[in-house]
Amino acid sequence: MTGLLAFDADQHYGSIAALAISKGVRIFLPYYKLFNIADRDQIFAAAKAAGVQVGIIPIFETTADRGLQGADAGAADAQAILAYMNQCGQPNATSYILTFDFDEQAAQDPACRAYAYAVVSGVPGHPMIAYGNGALSEALKAAGIAKFAWDAGGMGMRGTRADVTAGNEDMVQDVGDVRGLHLGISIDSDFAPHANSPADLDAWSLPAVVAAPPSPQPVPPAQ
């Protein structure tokens, strides 16, 4: 079946990585401000123990409508993102998420586009995933500023229902734990409908985990 299960939560959750993986989660979406090397190591260790490949895509967010502050804010936030990447050891060519966590309207497109362009220009070598309503996230993708679109939860937001109906979204967020993961913390579940591997979203992953071959059985001596 195509599609990968994910979740986002605004707290440390490396300690529940094994439980999440056992529930089918393959993409982890932590916030940079609440993500550290210990979380990273717990997630990857749990994946290795389970013999599966998972991906991490960190989220950058300050205030919900930060994008309305335009290019200067974007340039400043790019430096913050680079510092977070360095702090947690995020490798080149892996993606991050930039949020527009409000129902952005068409009149606000120029400011949000300038903000996003400034961020992307200041974080070279890392694909950006735009999180917001379907209209804005897809517009940023169409402009080549974002590589992927993540539709925020809420079908009533501008362009979201149409985007999901058309199957254009790269990820879609649920409002709450709609998929019944029951991880013991407050989460929004998420789904990447077209992905078969975390690599399809340029997620930060370890090399594919391959189960060790069975040990050879001793050959009995000839009689």
Disulfide bonds with the S-S distance in Angstrom:
none
